[in-house]
């Protein structure tokens, strides 16, 4: 039996644990399907997806040090991302918390960008004017703060 990565085999679920299922591939080989490799959806209880003695088709995803890692979900078609209801227990929190390096943050694929209509000369001018005014206000504010700081400092001497 060829146990190279990518090989697709048939086996029988030998035993089930909380973290995965052990699948007998033949008399000499047993591999494990981790709970994260059972289905494309989140699996909280593996026993809702597999039963002991069940025949399953698996893909070899690892074979190191005599440990054979298997996957069932990689043989299933990937689910279409659409307007399915979102699981509120995943993804960024609505209150703005959740850092990209924390476990509570999940990157979303950006929505397809539609080509915007070309802007008119008046719209471009208005945008440039707003940017200039904003930058100008910021500079004036910092100059005033600097000026106030210097005048206060000279009075104390």
SULBEL-V288312 format. One record per residue. N is the residue number from 1. PSI is psi in whole degrees, -180 to 180 (* if undefined). OMEGA is omega in whole degrees, -180 to 180 (* if undefined). BURIAL is + if it has 9 or more other ideal C-beta (glycine too) atoms within 8 Angstrom, else -. Layout:
N_PSI_OMEGA_BURIAL / N_PSI_OMEGA_BURIAL
This chain:
1_131_-178_- / 2_120_-177_- / 3_45_178_+ / 4_154_179_- / 5_130_-179_- / 6_-13_179_- / 7_140_178_+ / 8_125_-174_- / 9_165_173_+ / 10_142_-180_- / 11_-177_-179_+ / 12_132_179_+ / 13_118_-177_+ / 14_-47_179_+ / 15_158_-178_- / 16_135_175_+ / 17_178_178_- / 18_-24_-176_- / 19_-6_180_- / 20_-171_-179_+ / 21_141_176_+ / 22_128_-175_+ / 23_126_176_+ / 24_119_-179_+ / 25_-38_173_+ / 26_-168_-177_- / 27_-26_-174_- / 28_-10_-174_- / 29_131_174_+ / 30_133_178_+ / 31_169_-180_+ / 32_137_172_+ / 33_111_178_+ / 34_152_-178_+ / 35_-30_180_+ / 36_-10_-179_- / 37_14_-178_+ / 38_-45_-176_+ / 39_161_178_- / 40_-22_177_- / 41_167_178_- / 42_133_180_- / 43_113_178_+ / 44_-33_179_- / 45_109_-176_- / 46_-26_-179_+ / 47_-14_175_- / 48_-13_-178_- / 49_-31_-175_- / 50_152_174_+ / 51_154_179_- / 52_137_-179_- / 53_-8_-179_- / 54_137_174_- / 55_132_-178_- / 56_151_173_+ / 57_130_-176_- / 58_160_174_+ / 59_136_176_+ / 60_120_179_+ / 61_-6_177_+ / 62_145_178_- / 63_84_-178_+ / 64_138_177_- / 65_35_179_- / 66_0_178_- / 67_123_-178_+ / 68_116_179_+ / 69_131_-175_+ / 70_161_177_+ / 71_139_173_+ / 72_-39_-174_+ / 73_-27_-179_+ / 74_-10_176_- / 75_-9_179_+ / 76_151_175_- / 77_143_179_- / 78_139_-180_- / 79_146_177_- / 80_134_174_- / 81_124_-179_- / 82_-138_-178_- / 83_35_178_- / 84_148_179_- / 85_142_-176_- / 86_139_177_- / 87_117_-176_- / 88_-8_179_- / 89_1_-180_- / 90_163_175_- / 91_178_-178_- / 92_146_179_- / 93_148_-177_- / 94_-19_-180_- / 95_10_175_- / 96_-10_179_- / 97_167_-179_- / 98_109_-177_- / 99_149_-179_- / 100_-23_-180_- / 101_-4_179_- / 102_164_-179_- / 103_-13_-175_- / 104_6_-176_- / 105_132_178_+ / 106_129_-179_- / 107_135_177_- / 108_150_173_- / 109_137_-179_- / 110_146_178_- / 111_148_178_- / 112_136_-177_- / 113_128_176_- / 114_143_-180_- / 115_126_180_- / 116_152_177_- / 117_145_179_- / 118_142_-177_- / 119_148_178_- / 120_167_179_- / 121_-38_179_- / 122_-41_179_- / 123_-42_178_- / 124_-43_179_+ / 125_-44_-180_- / 126_-43_179_- / 127_-44_179_+ / 128_-40_180_- / 129_-43_178_- / 130_-43_179_- / 131_-43_180_- / 132_-46_-179_- / 133_-42_179_- / 134_-46_179_- / 135_-40_180_- / 136_-46_178_- / 137_-40_180_- / 138_-44_-180_- / 139_-43_179_- / 140_-42_179_- / 141_-44_-179_- / 142_-35_177_- / 143_-41_179_- / 144_-42_179_- / 145_-42_179_- / 146_-44_-179_- / 147_-45_179_- / 148_-39_-180_- / 149_-42_-179_- / 150_-40_-178_- / 151_-35_177_- / 152_-41_-178_- / 153_-34_-177_- / 154_-24_180_- / 155_-28_-177_- / 156_-15_-176_- / 157_*_*_-
